[in-house]
Amino acid sequence: MPLTLPTGRGVTSAAILRTFGAKPFQTDGELLALAFARDGSLWSIEEPGVLRHWDLKQRQQVAWHALTEPATLWAFGPNAQFAASGSDELSLWDVTAGERLLKRPSESWITAIAFPVTGSMLATGHDDNVVRLWDTTRGQVIRVLEGHSRSVSALAFSPDGSLLASAGEDREIQMWETATGRSIGTLTGHTDRIPALAWHPDGRRLVSAGWDTTARVWDGKNLLPIILLNSHATQVHALAFSPDGSQLACTDSDCTVRVWDFNTHRTLFVLPARTGEIRCLAFSPDGKQIASGGLEHAVHLWDADDLETMAEPPDPLASRTCLAVSRDGDRIASLGAGTDVRIWDSVSGKSVLRLEGAETLRAFAASPDGRWFAGSRNMGDGPDDWNAKVLPDTTEPRSTACLWDAQTGMKAAVFEGQRAPVTALAFSSDSQLLATGGYLSSDVWLWNIPSGEPALLLPAVTEACSVETLAFQPRGQLLAIGAIDWMMTGGSDGQVFLWDLLRREVVQTLPGGATGLAFHPSGRRLAVSSLVQSIHVIDLTTGEIDVELIGHLGAVNCVAYSPGGRWIASASEDRTVRLWDEETGVEQGVVEVDTQVKALAFTPDGRGLVTGNASTSCYLLDVGQFLQQ
């Protein structure tokens, strides 16, 4: 039976026939906030404002909402019923519906947010050094608390809501009566920034996290220090209490989570280090699980009994998302952040092949004749396995790519000489040449297939821009090279160069950087996706833009022509996939999905469109259903 996505705002599940390679608890953005609901399910918010609902027993996402908010500061209310976002305005959201309930401008930038356990109050800290208390039913500021000499870094309400603790960049903690706004004292002792505060459920003790490597326990009533929890070797970032208050979880810049017995102030256990900074923590309502999230684009669920993580984190050396469909349509191959190259049967969804020694690839490409895969190593991997050579007087490895037999998965050749890392690969239409380039070099290399011997070096062809994407003209003699100047040193964001393989020179230069390139099957037109939210379709006989496809609300990641050339597919950071009429440029259909799409490929019959997703999964879209939207 076809697999479909859970529906959320804007998702057209009817267009999605099948899902390949979905990993549990994977996101496509950095985690900013986590909270458990009363029923034990989990909610998360990631950049740039994507809200997800997770069923932990089924280990899958059950709903999502794009909250269309550019804020990088988010906080959940008790039991994840509400969420708030802060920037130069305050917004309050209904989590279940994904709807904004309140939006109010702020007098200054919001730097911290906190909800009380009960009631209709909300606290915000600001970069003008003050704390504001809001009545969320009326959307009005009811009190302004002034006491810090620098901007506010953290807030926490006591369990009964009578007290509010605020930490500032002045390294002080102020204690306030919420009913009157009266300051009742100051806690001092931290020698560096205080990014988090948490009250014990008994309402008597307060814990503060410091970049001075300590978590400090305070008596919240008489405002005296109790003890320093100073086993952390590095900065402490986030805090969370278990519901009964018996355990305190702290995360630090070593990317570990240390769990304390709060009664004895002894370390119970240390959850193994992750590969990215952890920004948020939460205990489940029964106290048996700990959720953590941060830079790794994954929610980690820890069972407090056996300390086994339920999530599968991506590799820190993130791969470029790559995608290929075999010429008979029977196989789909993909590569995503932290994954191997995965090759599936397109009907059963089962893995059918593994490539020898291809566990840590940066990028890959499949040859049009179906005989070969080519791939490049992740930067920083040792050169030994692929016999990489190091040039004299340098420690830089120069062998970064390999060729595999697509039927057996066995290594067939190693490409030696190019600077690491190779991040863009493309086969010629006759599968006799492979072009490779990378973001740290403006050179492009051409290799003979299958010998692996270099055929041609195109030195500095992109004029100091990074090589982002490559495409050969079908049955033609052009190689399109898309380059981006990320530093914008030349006044534009890059260029597209057309290299004539017979004349061995650049014959045309097209303005504007390219994130993706696709030739029309006839070779007469070139579609270019870019950072400026549009796709240019260029007539190669004139070098002029024939059609500009406008509709995406974010940078366009990739573009693909249908086999007959009738349709152009594109995908963007706005989490939409769009189909366009190639001749007129009129949008024919749009599907919003729950992840950014980084790669696209049509099936050979043109009836299916495969997406390579930032969440490491792939979706098979029904083009017929797509066109009905």
N, C-alpha and C positions, 0 to 999 in steps of 0.2 A: 504494500500500500504506500502511496507517495507520502513523504514526510513534509510537513508544513510548519511554518514558523508560528509561534504564538502571536496573536494579534496585539498590536499596540497602536498608538496614534500614527495613522498614515500607512500602516503595513497592508499590502495587498497580497494576502496569503495565497489566493487562487493562482497567482502567477508563479509561485515557487513550487516546483514539482518534487525536488529532492534536496536534501542537505548532506554534504560530505564533510567528514573530518571535524565536526563540532567538538570542542573541548569544554568540559564543565567549568563554569565560573570564569570564563574568559571574557574580557572586555576589549574594546579597541581604543580606550583612553585611560589616562592616569586616574586612579581612584581618589576622590576627594572626601567622601563621607560614606559611612556604613551604619546601619541600624537594624536590629531585629524587630519584627512585628510581634504582637502578643501571641500569635499562633505558631511562632517559631520559624517562620519564613524570614528571608533576609532581603533588605533593600540596599541598593548602592547607587551612588551618583559619581559619574566620571566626567572629565573634561570632554566636550564643552557643554555640560548640562544634560547628559543622558542619564535617565533614571531607569534602573532595571530591578525587577522583582524575581527572586530566586526561590525555587522549591528545593530545599536541601535534601529531602528524602529521595526525590527523583533526580537530583543532581542536574537540574536544567533551569533555564530561564523560562518564566511563565508569562511575563509581560514586560513591556518597555514603553517609555515615553521620551520624546525629545522635548525638553523644556524650553528650548529656544531662548536660552539666557547665556550671555557671554561671561557671567561671573565665575571667578575661580575660588570663591569662598562659599561653602555650603554647610548647612547643619541640619540634622534631623531633630524633630521633636520626639517626645516620649512615645514609645511603641511604634515609631515610624508612621504616625498618622499624618504629620505635616513635615514640610521641609522649608527652609528659608535660604535665600541667596542674597549676597551682599556685594555691592560695588559702590557706585555713586547713587544707588537707590536700593531700597529694601523690597524684596518680593517674598510673598508667602504662598506656598503651593499645597494643594490637596494631593497627597502622594498617590492614593489609589486611582483617582481620575486623571492625574497628571495635569490638573488645571490650576491656573494662577488665581488665588483668592484675593490678593492684595498687592498693590504696587505703589510705593511711595518714594519720592525723591529724598535724598539725605543731604544734610548741610555739609557733610564732609565724607571722605572715603571710609567705607565700613571695613574694619580690620578683624573683627571678632563677632560671633553670634552665639547666643545661648537661649535655650528654652527652659522654663521651670517644669517640674514634674506634672503639675496641674495648673489650671487657670489660663487666662487669656493674655498673659504678659509675655513679652519678648525683650531681650536685652541685646544691644549692639554696642560694640566698641569702635572707636574712630581714630583717624590719624590727627584729629585736632585735640587729642588727649582726653576726651570726655567719653562717658558712658551714657547712652540714652535708653530709657525704658519706654516701651511701646505698649499701648492697648491695641491688641490685634483685632478686636471686634470693630473698633472705630478707625483703626489705622492712623492713630495719632501718638505723638510723643507726649508722655505724661510726666516724665521727670528727666532732668539732665544732671548727671553726677560728675562733679569736677573735683579732681584731686591728684591725678597723674600729671607729671611734668613732661611726659613724652607719650607717643601713641599707644593705644591699648592693644595687647597681644593675645589675651585669653580671658574668658568669662566662664563662670559656673554658678548656678543657683543651688542653694542648699535644698535638701529633699522636701522640706515643707514650704519652700519658696520665700521664707522670711528674710533670708540673707542672700546677698550676691557678692561673690569674690571676683575682683578684676585684677589682672596682671598687666603691667605696662612695660614699655621698652626702657623705662627708668629702673627696671629690675626690682620693683616693689609690688606688693600685693595689697590692694585696698579692700576693706570689708565695709559693706553698705547694708543698711536696713532698707528693704524694698518698699515698705509701707510709707516711709517718711523721706527716703533718700538721704538720710543722715549717715555720715561716715562714722564708724565706730572703732577704727583703728587701722594700723598699717603693719604688714608683715615684711620684715627685711632679712636678708641673708644670702639670697642668690647673687652670684657674681657674674652671671651672663643672662642671656635672654630667657624668658619664661614663656614657652609656646603653648602650654596646656595646664588646665586645672581640673580637679575632679573631687567631689564630695563623697565621703563614705556614706552608705545608706543610713547610718545612725544619726547623721546630721551634726555630729560633734567634731569630726576630723576632716581636714582638707589636705589634699595632696597636690603639690605643684611640681611640674616637670621643668628642668632647667638645662640649658646648654652648658652648664658648668659640671656636667656628668652626674648630677644628683637628682633624685626625686625626694622632696622634703615633705615630711608629715607635720601638720600643724594642728594645734587645738583651736578649733574654730570659735569657741566660746570665749576663752580668756586670751586668745591671740598669742599663744606661746609655741615655740618649736617643740616637737616631740622627739623626732629622730630623723637622721639622714639615711636614705637608702642609696648608698654610694658604691654599689657593685658594678655599675655601668662604667665601661671604659671610655664612652664617647657621649655626645650630646643626647639628651632624652627628649623625645619628640611628642609622644602621645601617651594617654593614660586611659584605663577603663577598669571599673570595679565589677566583680561578679555580683549578681543580684543580692546574695546574702552578705556581701561584704567580706567574705573570708579570703578572697584572692584579689590581688591587684596586678594588672598587666601593664607593663611599660615597654615601649619600643624606643630604640636608640639608633644612632647613625651608623652603627655596625650592622644594621638591618636585622637585628635579632629582637625577639620578644621575650622579656624576662618576666616570669610570673612569680609573685611573692605570696607567702602566707602572711596575711596582713596582721594577724594577731601576734605572731612571733617575730615578724619582720625578717624572715629568712627566705632565701630563694628556694622555691619549690622545683622549678625546672626552667630551662632556657630553650625556647623553640629555635630550631636550626636557622642559621642566617639565610636570608633571601639575597637576591642580586640587585634589588632596588630599594630605595628609601621607603619605609612604611609610614604612611601619613594618618591612618585611622585604624581604630580598634573597637571591637564590640564583643560583649559576652551574650550568649543566647539566654533566653528567659529562664531555662533550667540550670544555667551555669555550666553545662557540659561541653559547650563548644566556644571557641574563640575565633572571631573573624578578623582578618587583617587585610589591608590593601594599601596600595601606593603607586609607585612608579612602574611596577611590573605588568600593568594591564591585566591583572588577574586578582580575583578574590580568593584568599587562602582561608580554608576552614580547618581548624585544628580540633581534634577530639582530645579533650582534656585528660582522658584516661590513658590513651596509648600514644598521644602526641603525633599521630600520623596526619599529614596534610591531605586534604581531599582535592586540592587544586593541582593543576599541572602548569607550573610557571613557564613563561617563554624564556628563551636564552637571552642574556643581556646583549649579545651581539646580534641585534635583530636583522633577520634576512629581509631582502626585498621580496614583496609578494609577487610570485610568478605563476603563470597558468598556461596550460596547453591541453588541447583536445586532439586525440589521434585522428588521422585522416579518414578512418572508417567509423569514428564516433564511439568506439567500444571502450576507450580508456580516457580518463581524465587525470592529469598530473598537476600537482600544485606544490607550492613552497610558501610557507608563511613564517612569521616571526617565531623562532624557537622550535620549529618543526623540521623534520627531515623532508626530503622530496617524497611525496605520497602519490602513489599511482593506483587508481581505483578502477574497477569494472563499473562502467557508467550505469548499468542496470541494477546490479546487486549491491553496489556500494562497497564491495569487499576489496581489500588491498590485494593486488595481483603481482607486484614486483617491487623489489628493493634494489637500489643501486649500490654497488660495492664501494664502501668507504665514503659514502655521501651523507654522513650524519650532520655535518656542519657546513652547509652551503650558504653562500651569500645570495646567489641568483642562479637561474638555469634557463635553458631554452631547448625546445624539441625541434628536430629537423622536419621539414615538410614531407619528406618521403617516409617518415615513420621509423627510420633505422637508428637514429642517434639521439642521445641526450648530451648536452654540454652544460657544465656547471662550474661555479667558482667558489673558492673557499672563503670562509669568514676571515676578516682581518684579525690578526693576532693568533690564529691557529698555527701550530708548528708546521714546518715545511717537510718533516721527515716522511710522512705517509705518501706524499705525492712527489717525493724526490726533488723538492724545489731547490733551485740553485741560488746561492747568494753571491752577488757580484763582488769583485775585489774592493777593499776599502769601504765596505758598507755592510750593515747587518740586515738590510732590507730583503725579504724574500721576493723572488721574481717569478715563481711558478705559482699561478693562482687559479688555473682552470684545467678541466679534465673532460674527456670524452668517454661516454659509455655506450655499449650496445643496448638498444632499447628492447630487444627481445630477451636477452639473458641477464641484463643488469651488470655485466662484467665491464671493468675498466678497459678501454681500448687505446687511449693515448693521453699523454700529459702535454699541456701547452706551456712551454718554458720561455721566459724572458720578459714578460710584461710586469709592470709595477702593480703590487697589490694595493687595494682589492679591486677585482673586476666586479662591477655591479650592473653592467648592461651587456647582453649577449643577443645575437640574432643570426640565424642561418639564411643563406641565400635561397632563392626559390628552387634551385636545382640541388640543394643540399650539399654542394661541393665546397662552399666557403662558410667560415664562421667569423663574424665580426665581434670584437670585444672592446669594451671601454670601461672606465671607472671614474668615480667622482673626485679622486685625488690627482687625476692626470687629464691633460687635454689631448693625449695620444689615443689613436684607435689602431688596433691590430687586426689583420686579416690572416686566417689560418686555413691551410688545406685540410680537407676532410677526405679520408679518415687518417691520414698520416700524422696529423698534428704538427706539421712543419709550418713555420711562418711563411705566408705568401706575400705580405706587404705590410709595411709600417707607415701609418699616416701621422707624422709627428706634428704636435701642437695644432691639430686641425681645427680645434674649437676655440682657438685664440684665448687661452687662459680660463675658459669656462669649464665647468665639470661636465663630463659626458653622462647624460641622464637616460637616454633611450636611443635605440638603433632600429632601423628597418630597411630591408632590401626591397627594391622595386620588383614586382612580379614580372618575370620574363623580360627584365630590362637590365640596364647597366648602371643604375644609380643606387647609392647607399645614402640613406637619410640619417643624419646625425643630429639628435636633439641635445642642446647644451643649455645649461642654466648658470648664470652668474649670480651666485647666492649673495655675494657682497655688493653686487650692482656697481662694479668699478667702472663699467663702460657706459653707464647711464641708462641701460635697459636690463631686463632680467635674463637676457641670453639671446641665442639665435639658433636657427636650424640651417645646417650646411648640407648641400647635395653634392656628393662626391661621385664623379664619373669614373667607374672602374677601368674603362678602356683608356681614357685620356689621362688618368691618374692625376686629377686635379679637381678642386672645388669649382663647380660650374654655376652654382647659384647659392646665394645666401639669403635666407628669409628672416625678417626681424621677429623678435620675441622668443623667449625660452619655451622649451617643450618638456612636458611631463610624460607625454605619450605620442606615438606616431603610428599611423596606419595608412597603407596605400590602398587605393581602390583596386579591385582585382584586375582591372585593365591596365593599371600602372599610370593612368593619365592624371589622377588627382591624389592629393595627399591630405589626410586629416591630421591636424595638430591640436592636441589638448595642452592647456597652459595653466599658469598660476592666476590668470585673470578671469576665471569663471566662464570662459567661452571656448568654443572649438572653431578653428579656422579650417575651411576646406579650400585648398589651393590648387588652381589649375597649373600644372607643371609646364605647359606650353607657353604660358604668359608670365608665370610667376606671381600672378595676382590672386587675391582672395575672391573666390567665386561666391562662397556662402559663409556667413558667420552664424554659428548655432548658439543662441543665447537662451538661458533659462535656469542654469545651475546657480545656486546661491553660495557656492564655495569653490575653492580651487579644483580644477578638473584633474583627476588622477590618471585616467586612461581612456582610450578610444579604440574602437574595433569596427571593421566593415563586415557586413554579412557576406556569405559566400558569393551571392549574385551581385553584390554591390548596391542593392536597393536601399538598405538601411545602414545607418551609423549608430552604434551604441556608445554611450559615454557614462562615466560614473564620477562622482565628486565627493569632496569632504562633507557635503550636505546630506550624505546617506541616501542619495537617490541614484537610480539607474534610469537613463532616458534613451528612447529610440527616436531617431530623426529620419525624415525623408531626405535621402542623399541629394536629390536634385533641387528641391525647393527649400530645404533647411527647416521645414515645419516640424515641430515636435509631434510625434505620433503616439507616444505613451510614456508614462512615468510610473515607477514603482519605488516606494520608500521602504528601505529595509533597516534592520536594527544594528547595522555596523557600516563603517566606511568600506567602500569597495575600492580595491587597489589594482585589480586586473580584470580583464574581460576577454572572453573567447566564445565565438559562435560554434555550435556543432556543425558538422559538414553539410547537413541537410538544411541548415538555416532555421530550423524550427525551435531550437533551444539556444539559450544564452547562459554561459557559465560565468559566475562571478568569483573572483579571488578576494576574500574578505580580510580586513584588518584583524578580526577575531580568530583568524587561522582557518575558518571553515570555508566551504564553497557552496553556493546555491546554484541549482539548475532551474532557470526560469523558462516558462513556456512563452514563446514569442507571441503566439496567437492570443493568449490571455493578456499578455502585456499590452498588446495593441488595442485591447478593449477598454483600457483604463483611460 
